[in-house]
């Protein structure tokens, strides 16, 4: 198939996945709001002019022109204005909240029968459930996609079948012509091992996994040992003598470990000169939660260091410095990565689909964690406001003072403006960086 068409299909696949994730995030707010009888006036995907909408009951459902998010509008998210008693409507949407207050646009006026159906009148625990519904939906989506990835597709796992045999012994960063007199054969090449050989035993011990074999090879430097492989359906036994060689130290993240000065770390271990074939191996259900937890941990690490990481992106975008491949990217960058994965015709279709599913799982975990930041206009900011309200009421009750009532989160609108401007600026910077200096999987 045409690589350009494959690239486009990859972008479309992820774009649809992101749109569905956003829609379900807002469903996470919508369902508990309706369960708690709050009047929901709008459920919209996107921002700006409405492209299509329909009304069902008291709620308008629709799509808007700018597909950069979504929102659920509820009556009475803010308590009444003490001056005129008016109830201000708002929404769970990040930019919609800002637009509503900045332009003073009333979505719906409180009408007869709305008493007791206003968001600010809810108990604190109900407010928290509504606001956490969105991130919870993304966590659930991420968990389901992780299960599909691990239990359905499987993960790339090194097998005991040889993929390649290095001909020459080389030091880190060194290259030698295989036909040169300076080429000293690797133990594997000297022993006549070939690609597609499947290693069945090493030093008289049955080989169960590539990791096990690698450990034995590393421990056998300078010692002649027997090795048996299956070749064309028949066993072939020979001897090899692993040589002591400086090999990279791999960290928990799967990348080469670095020292305090950023230099690669190596260790002297036994070396044979063979590489393993990989295959997708389905994992048990017990592996889903640990994998999801590790994904969330990595995303949380990025979010906690977001200012520094964004500064690094800015420095790379406006200089010759390389960009951190583990740094934050925009939807443009995600689309580019998805397109590159889809266009890798040398990789089996199943493996490419697995990568795209994993990418969507990671995006949902990122949406969940990012929205939990306790700053308005994010969901975490509304949760923090509800928690403050609950604490204030408990303190008042403890000291026998009158109930202070619902906390007017509208007082924090100046903070909301600042955070929203910073978020928009960060988004613009990441998009620019993904255009001028994109992260590539190659």
N, C-alpha and C positions, 0 to 999 in steps of 0.2 A: 504494500500500500504506500501511497505517496507520503513521505515524511512530513511534509507541510500539513497534510490533512490529519495525520496522526497527532501532530503538535496541537492543532486546533481542537481535535476531539479530547485531548488531555485537558486543555484549558476549559472546555465546555463542561467536562465531567466534574472538575473541581468547582467551577462556578455554580453549577446546579447544586452540588453538595453544600456549598457555603450558603446558598439561598435557602435550602431546606433547613439547614442548621439554625439560621436566623429565625425562620418561620416557627420552628419548634421551640426556640428560646422564648419567643413571645407567647406561644401556647402555654409555656410553663408559667407565665404570669397570668394569662387569661383564665385558665381552668380554676385555680384557687380563688381568683377574684370573683368569678361567677359562683363558685361553691359557697363563698362567704357573703353572697348577695350584694356585692358592690356593683353599681351600675356601670357597665363597660360600654362606652359609646363608640369606640373605634378599635379595630384590629387592622393594622396596616403594615405591609412589607415595603420598605423603601421610604424615601422622603421626597418632598417637592410636590409638583402637580399630580393629581390622581389620574392614573391611566384607566383604571377599571375598578368598580366597586359594586357591592350588592348589600342590601340590608336584610338581616335575619333577626327578627325580634327587635330588641332595642340596640343591637350592635351593627355597625357598618363594617364590612370586611372588604379589603381591596389591596391594590398594588399601586405604588407611586413610581415616578419617573426615575428617581435616583436610587439605585439598588445598593445602598451602603448601610443598611440596617433595617430597623423596624420599630414599631412602638404599639403599645396598648394604652388607650386613653381611658382614664377612670375619673368619675366625678368625686371631687372633694379630697384629692390627695393632700392639699394644704388646708389647714383649719381656717375658719372664717376670719376675715379682716376685722380687727377689733374696732376700726373706725366706722365701717359701714355694714358689717355683718355679711359681706359677700363671700361666697365660697368660690375659690379659684380652682378650675379644673386643670389637670395636668396629665402626664403619661409616664410610662416606664422607658420611653425612648430617649436615648442620650441626647440627641440633637433636637428632638421634638420638645423636650422640656425647656431647653434654651429658647427655642423659637416661640413657644407659647408665652413665656414671660416677657421676652424682649419685644414682641410685637403686640402684646396685650390682646391676643386673639382668644375669645371664649369659644370653646368647642361645643359645649352644651350647658345650658343654664339648669340649675337645680329646679326641678318641678315638683308638683304635688305627688306625694307618694314616695319621694326620695328620702324621707326622713329615716335614718338608721341604715341607709345604703351608701353612705359617704365613707371614703377610704380613711379619713382622719378619725372617724368614730370607732374604728375597729380596735380590738385589744391589740396590744403590742405583738403578741405571738402570731396573730393572724397577719399583721402587716409584714412581719419577717418572713412568714411562709410565702406570701405573695411575691415579695421581692427576691427571695431565694429560688423561686420556681424557675426562673430563666436559667441561671447558672446550673441548677440541678438538672434541667433538661439537657444542657450541653454535656454535663458529666455522664448522663445516662447514654446519650448518643455515642460519646467517646468510648464508653465501656462496651456497648454493643458492637461498635466497629472494631474494637480491639479483639473481641471474641471472634468476630468473623475473620479477622486477619490471622489470629493464632490457630483457631480450631478449624477454620474453613480452608484458607490458603496455606497456612503454615508459615514458618519463618525460614530464611535461608540458613542452612546448617551445613557445616563442613562434613563431608563423607569420607570414607576410607579409600575412595577411588582417586587415583592420581590424575590431576588435571594437566600438570606440566612438570618437566624435569629440567632444572637449571644445568647448563653445560659447564660453565666456568665458576670457580670460586672467586668472588669479588668482595671488596670491602665496601662499607657504606659510602655511597656517592661515587663509586668507581665503576667504569664500564670497560669491558674487554671484548675484543672481537673473538667470537667463538672459534674462528679459524686461525687465530694468532698463536704463535709459539708460546706466548705468555699465558695462554689459557690453561689453567690447571683444573682438571676435571673435578667436579663435585663427587662425593661418595656415591650418590645416586646414579650419576652418569657413568662413573667407572664400573658400577655393578650391573649396568645394562637395564636399569629400571626404565619403563616406558609410560607415556600417558595412557590412561584407561586401565592400567594395572590396578587391581583392588588388593590392598594390603590385608592379609588375613592373620599373620602372626609376626612377632618381632622378638628376637632373643628367646624363642621358645614359648612365648606367651601369646595367647589369643588376643587379637586386637578388636575391641568393641566400638571404639570411637576415634575420631581424628584427634581429639584433645588428649586422649589417653596415649595414643601413638606419639604425639608431639612431646609429651612429658618424658616418655622413655627415651626418645632420640636425644633430648637435651641432657639427659643424665648419662649418656653413653659415649661422651666425647673421648676419642683416642682408643676405644675398645672395639675389637672386631666382634660383630654379632650376626646372627643369622636373620634373614628376613624372607618371608614367604608371601607371594602375591598370586592372585588368580588372574591368568591371562588367557583370553579366548576360551574360557571354560575349564582350563587345566591349571593345576598348581605349579608354580615355578619357585624354587628356593635358591637363594644365593647369600653371599655375605657382604656386609657393608661395615665401614669404620667411620662413624660420624666424626667430623673435625670440629675443633673448638673455634667458634666464630662469634663475632660481636653481632647480636641480634637485637632489634628494637624491643624496648619494654612497652607493653601495651597497657594503658590505663583502663579503669572501669568503664569509661565512655567509649571504648573500642578504638581509641586513637593513641598514637605514640605519645608516651609520657614525656614531659619536659622538665628540666631543672629550674632552679630559681631565676636563672638568667634567660630562660626560654629556649635553651639548647636541648636537642633530642637526647634521650637517655637510652643507653644500650647495656647489655649484659653478655658475658662470655658463656656460651652454652654449646652443646652439641648441635651440629648442623648436617643435614643430609642432602638438601637441594631438591625437595619435591614440594609441590603445591597441591592442595586438595580441591576436588570438584565440590560444588555446593548444590544442594537440592532443597526444595521447599518441604519441610517436615511438619506435619500437623502436630499441634501441642495439646496437652490435656486442659480441661476446664480450670484446673487449679492454677494454671499459669496466667490466667487473664487478669486477676486482681493485682498480682505483683507487677506485671507489665504496665498496667494502667497506673499504678502507684508510682512507678519509676518515671513514667511519662509526665505525670503531674508534678513530681519533684523537680524534674528538669525545667518544666515550664515556669514553676514558681521561682526557681533560681534566676531565670531570665527576667521575670517581672520584678523581683526584689532588687536587681541590679540594672533596671531599665534605664535610668538617667545616664549611667556610665556607658551602657551599651549603645544608646542612641547617640551619645557624644562620639563614640568610636565610629559609628556609621557616618556621622557628619564629617569627621576627619578624613575618613576614607573616600567619601564622595567628592570632596573638594581638594584632594591631594593625590599623590601617587601611591599612598600606602595601600596595602592589600586589605580587602574587607574580610572581617571575621565570618567564616562560614557558619558559625553557630549563633550569630547575632540575629536580631529581629528583622523581619521582612514584612513588606506590605502585601496586599492582595495581588498586586502586580507581580511581585516576586514569587508568590505561591503559584500563580498561574503559569509563570515561566518555567518553574521547576516541574509542574505537572505536565506541561507540554514537552519538555525535554525527556521526561520519563516515558511518556507515551510514544515518542518518536524513536526510542531505542530498539530498532528492529532486530538487533542481534540478541536481545533479551526475550525470553518466552513471554507470550501475552499474559499468562497467569502471574508471572513474577511482576510484570508492569502493573497489573491491576492490584496486586497485593501492596505495592508501594503507594499507589494512589489512595487505597483504602486507609493505609497507615497514615498518610498525610492528612486525610480528613479527620481521622481520630485525634491526631495531634492538634489540629486546628480547633476542634471542639473543646479539648482540655484547655487550650490557651484562652478561648472565649470565656470559659467558666472561671478560670483563675483571674483573668484580667478584670472581669466584671465584679469580682469580689473585693477589689481595691476599695477601701472605705473612704472614698471621695465622691462627692456629687460631680457630674450627673450619673455616675455608675450605680449599679444596683447595690453595691457595697456601701455607698454613701447613704442610701435610703435605709439600709439595715442599721447602719451606725446611728442614724437619726432616731430610729425606733428604739434602739437599745438605750440611747440617752434619755428618751422620753420615759421609758420604763424605770430607769434608775432614778430619774428626777421625781417620779411619782412615789417610788418606794421611800426615798429619803423624806419627802414631805409627810408621808403617812407615819414614818418612824418618829418624826418630831412633832406629830400632831398638828401639822399645818394643812391648810386647804389644798385640795387636789389642784396642781398647776394646769391641768388639762393637757391636750395634745401639743406636742412641740411643733412650732411653726417652722418647718424646714425651709420655707421660702426666705427666711432671714439669711440663709446661707447662699442665696443666689449670686452674690459677688464672687464667692469661692467657685461656684458652678461656672460662671463666665470664665474665670481664669483657667480652671482645669480644662474646660471645653476648648478654649483657644490653644492651650498647650497640646491637647490631644490632636486637634486639627493640624497644628504645626508639625507634630511628630509624624502624623500620617502623610503629610505633604513631603516631608524630608525622606521618609522611607520609600515613597513612590519614586521620588527623584533619584535616590540612590539605586533603586532597582532598575531604573532605566539607564543611567550613565555607568554604573558599576555593579551589575547584577551578580548575585551569587549563582554559581553554576555547579551542577552535580558532576561535571566532567573535570 
